[in-house]
C-alpha cells in the first residue's frame, strides 16, 4: 500500500512539473489505476474521467467504461448513467459504433435504478 501511495505522489509530481507532456497524460491514467488499487474508487472514477477527456482512442473509451462501472458499483446510478451515455455517444461517433447500444442500455438501466432509488427514499 505504501508503494502505491509513493507512486501516487510521484505521478502527481510528474503531472505538475510537465503538464503538457505525453508522460503527464500517461501519469493521469496511472493515477486512476493507483487510486483504484488503494481502494479510493471515487477518486479513481474522477481520474478515469479526466483521462478520457484528454483523447479519443480505445484507451480513453476504456477509461470511460472503468469510470462508469466504478460509479455503478458505488451505487452512484445517475453519475454512472451519465458516463454510460457519454460513452455511447463517443462510440457512435467512432469506429466502435457496434458497442454503442450496450453502453446506451447500461445508461438507461442505471437511470431507471436511480429513479427507483429516489422514489424509494421519498417513501421512507
Long-range contacts (C-beta under 8 A, 24 or more apart in sequence): 1-38, 4-34, 4-37, 4-38, 5-38, 7-34, 8-34, 8-35, 8-38, 25-51, 25-54, 25-55, 28-54, 29-59, 29-63, 32-63, 32-66, 36-66, 36-70, 41-70, 41-73, 41-74, 42-70, 42-74, 44-70, 45-70, 45-71, 45-74, 45-79, 49-83, 56-90, 56-94, 58-96, 60-90, 61-87, 61-90, 61-91, 61-94, 61-96, 64-90, 65-103, 68-103, 68-106, 72-106, 72-110, 75-117, 77-110, 77-111, 77-113, 77-114, 77-117, 78-110, 78-111, 78-114, 80-106, 80-107, 80-110, 81-106, 81-107, 81-108, 81-110, 81-111, 81-114, 82-107, 83-107, 84-110
